[in-house]
Amino acid sequence: MIITPIQLRWSDFDILRHVYNGRYQEFYDAGKSEYFELVLDMQLSWTTTTEGFITAQTTTNYYSPIEFGQSVEVFTRVENIGNKSVVMFQQIRDVVNAEVKSDSRSVMVGYNPQSKETFEIPENWRKLIETEENQK
Ligand SMILES: CC(C)(COP(=O)(O)OP(=O)(O)OC[C@H]1O[C@@H](n2cnc3c(N)ncnc32)[C@H](O)[C@@H]1OP(=O)(O)O)[C@@H](O)C(=O)NCCC(=O)NCCSC(=O)c1ccc(O)cc1
């Protein structure tokens, strides 16, 4: 489980005085990127990366608005490793009282941005993810 702090900005809020729903995906993406960097040591490069992930599916629930003045963080874990894909489960929680504001489940597919082909999740990635997820 990786925890990513989110810095809320003025422009994250909409006219109903809460965080605009489109922003949530950006928060979840920050959590995914940090998971890939910390757990898989993935260093993304525009020109040289050949092993990354692409989003095939995502489902998001919104339980409680994020209001101005609140602080949130994203919790990210991998809950299943398939052949070419992993399922990631994420939550946005209030830092102060741990209230779950939202959760999201995504299917992330191993993807080579140079060749534009999918690939099987490498054995070393499986081990690194299993080690991360089994330690808690
Ligand atoms: C996702 C795709 C590459 C899949 O292509 P396919 O030809 O179907 O792939 P495959 O047949 O090889 O299937 C590979 C796996 O994907 C799974 N898959 C494919 N499509 C789906 C859908 N729609 N739902 C669930 N699972 C899927 C499939 O079940 C296979 O899983 P395994 O059983 O574990 O092997 C293709 O549909 C595609 O290119 N879609 C567009 C993707 C896209 O543009 N996403 C948005 C941009 S990526 C992004 O925003 C991002 C954010 C944050 C990040 O950290 C990374 C990326």
The ligand as an SDF file (V2000), in Angstrom:
LIG
                    3D

 57 60  0  0  0  0  0  0  0  0999 V2000
   -5.9470   -1.3070  -23.1600 C   0  0  0  0  0  0  0  0  0  0  0  0
   -5.6480   -1.8690  -24.5500 C   0  0  0  0  0  0  0  0  0  0  0  0
   -4.1370   -1.7440  -24.8270 C   0  0  0  0  0  0  0  0  0  0  0  0
   -6.0280   -3.3300  -24.5170 C   0  0  0  0  0  0  0  0  0  0  0  0
   -5.8400   -3.8340  -25.7900 O   0  0  0  0  0  0  0  0  0  0  0  0
   -6.2030   -5.3610  -26.1080 P   0  0  0  0  0  0  0  0  0  0  0  0
   -5.8080   -5.6400  -27.5160 O   0  0  0  0  0  0  0  0  0  0  0  0
   -7.5960   -5.6710  -25.6630 O   0  0  0  0  0  0  0  0  0  0  0  0
   -5.1870   -6.0560  -25.1590 O   0  0  0  0  0  0  0  0  0  0  0  0
   -5.0180   -7.5720  -24.8960 P   0  0  0  0  0  0  0  0  0  0  0  0
   -5.9810   -8.4070  -25.6750 O   0  0  0  0  0  0  0  0  0  0  0  0
   -3.5530   -7.8390  -25.0970 O   0  0  0  0  0  0  0  0  0  0  0  0
   -5.4400   -7.7310  -23.3670 O   0  0  0  0  0  0  0  0  0  0  0  0
   -4.5380   -7.4150  -22.3560 C   0  0  0  0  0  0  0  0  0  0  0  0
   -5.2250   -7.4000  -21.0170 C   0  0  0  0  0  0  0  0  0  0  0  0
   -6.0860   -6.2620  -20.9460 O   0  0  0  0  0  0  0  0  0  0  0  0
   -7.3480   -6.6440  -20.4020 C   0  0  0  0  0  0  0  0  0  0  0  0
   -8.3440   -5.7280  -20.9370 N   0  0  0  0  0  0  0  0  0  0  0  0
   -8.3770   -5.2250  -22.1990 C   0  0  0  0  0  0  0  0  0  0  0  0
   -9.4160   -4.3860  -22.3160 N   0  0  0  0  0  0  0  0  0  0  0  0
  -10.0250   -4.3420  -21.1040 C   0  0  0  0  0  0  0  0  0  0  0  0
  -11.1450   -3.6390  -20.5870 C   0  0  0  0  0  0  0  0  0  0  0  0
  -11.8540   -2.7930  -21.3350 N   0  0  0  0  0  0  0  0  0  0  0  0
  -11.4900   -3.8450  -19.3120 N   0  0  0  0  0  0  0  0  0  0  0  0
  -10.7810   -4.6680  -18.5190 C   0  0  0  0  0  0  0  0  0  0  0  0
   -9.7000   -5.3570  -18.9400 N   0  0  0  0  0  0  0  0  0  0  0  0
   -9.3340   -5.1910  -20.2290 C   0  0  0  0  0  0  0  0  0  0  0  0
   -7.5210   -8.0850  -20.8630 C   0  0  0  0  0  0  0  0  0  0  0  0
   -8.4540   -8.7620  -20.0500 O   0  0  0  0  0  0  0  0  0  0  0  0
   -6.0980   -8.6080  -20.6830 C   0  0  0  0  0  0  0  0  0  0  0  0
   -5.8720   -8.8790  -19.3070 O   0  0  0  0  0  0  0  0  0  0  0  0
   -5.1560  -10.2580  -18.8110 P   0  0  0  0  0  0  0  0  0  0  0  0
   -6.2150  -11.2920  -18.7360 O   0  0  0  0  0  0  0  0  0  0  0  0
   -4.5830   -9.9200  -17.4510 O   0  0  0  0  0  0  0  0  0  0  0  0
   -4.0910  -10.6080  -19.7900 O   0  0  0  0  0  0  0  0  0  0  0  0
   -6.4380   -1.1350  -25.6780 C   0  0  0  0  0  0  0  0  0  0  0  0
   -7.8170   -1.3870  -25.4960 O   0  0  0  0  0  0  0  0  0  0  0  0
   -6.2120    0.3540  -25.6560 C   0  0  0  0  0  0  0  0  0  0  0  0
   -5.1860    0.8330  -26.1720 O   0  0  0  0  0  0  0  0  0  0  0  0
   -7.1440    1.1390  -25.0450 N   0  0  0  0  0  0  0  0  0  0  0  0
   -6.9580    2.5840  -24.8950 C   0  0  0  0  0  0  0  0  0  0  0  0
   -6.2120    2.8420  -23.5680 C   0  0  0  0  0  0  0  0  0  0  0  0
   -6.0980    4.3160  -23.2380 C   0  0  0  0  0  0  0  0  0  0  0  0
   -5.9640    5.1420  -24.1200 O   0  0  0  0  0  0  0  0  0  0  0  0
   -6.1360    4.6440  -21.9220 N   0  0  0  0  0  0  0  0  0  0  0  0
   -6.0760    6.0090  -21.4460 C   0  0  0  0  0  0  0  0  0  0  0  0
   -4.6710    6.5060  -21.4170 C   0  0  0  0  0  0  0  0  0  0  0  0
   -3.6060    5.6240  -20.2530 S   0  0  0  0  0  0  0  0  0  0  0  0
   -3.6690    6.5800  -18.8220 C   0  0  0  0  0  0  0  0  0  0  0  0
   -4.4510    7.4790  -18.7500 O   0  0  0  0  0  0  0  0  0  0  0  0
   -2.7540    6.2740  -17.7050 C   0  0  0  0  0  0  0  0  0  0  0  0
   -2.9360    6.9170  -16.4810 C   0  0  0  0  0  0  0  0  0  0  0  0
   -2.0750    6.6430  -15.4450 C   0  0  0  0  0  0  0  0  0  0  0  0
   -1.0480    5.7430  -15.6040 C   0  0  0  0  0  0  0  0  0  0  0  0
   -0.1980    5.4850  -14.5890 O   0  0  0  0  0  0  0  0  0  0  0  0
   -0.8720    5.1070  -16.8190 C   0  0  0  0  0  0  0  0  0  0  0  0
   -1.7390    5.3640  -17.8670 C   0  0  0  0  0  0  0  0  0  0  0  0
  1  2  1  0
  2  3  1  0
  2  4  1  0
  2 36  1  0
  4  5  1  0
  5  6  1  0
  6  7  2  0
  6  8  1  0
  6  9  1  0
  9 10  1  0
 10 11  2  0
 10 12  1  0
 10 13  1  0
 13 14  1  0
 14 15  1  0
 15 16  1  0
 15 30  1  0
 16 17  1  0
 17 18  1  0
 17 28  1  0
 18 19  1  0
 18 27  1  0
 19 20  2  0
 20 21  1  0
 21 22  1  0
 21 27  2  0
 22 23  1  0
 22 24  2  0
 24 25  1  0
 25 26  2  0
 26 27  1  0
 28 29  1  0
 28 30  1  0
 30 31  1  0
 31 32  1  0
 32 33  2  0
 32 34  1  0
 32 35  1  0
 36 37  1  0
 36 38  1  0
 38 39  2  0
 38 40  1  0
 40 41  1  0
 41 42  1  0
 42 43  1  0
 43 44  2  0
 43 45  1  0
 45 46  1  0
 46 47  1  0
 47 48  1  0
 48 49  1  0
 49 50  2  0
 49 51  1  0
 51 52  1  0
 51 57  2  0
 52 53  2  0
 53 54  1  0
 54 55  1  0
 54 56  2  0
 56 57  1  0
M  END
$$$$
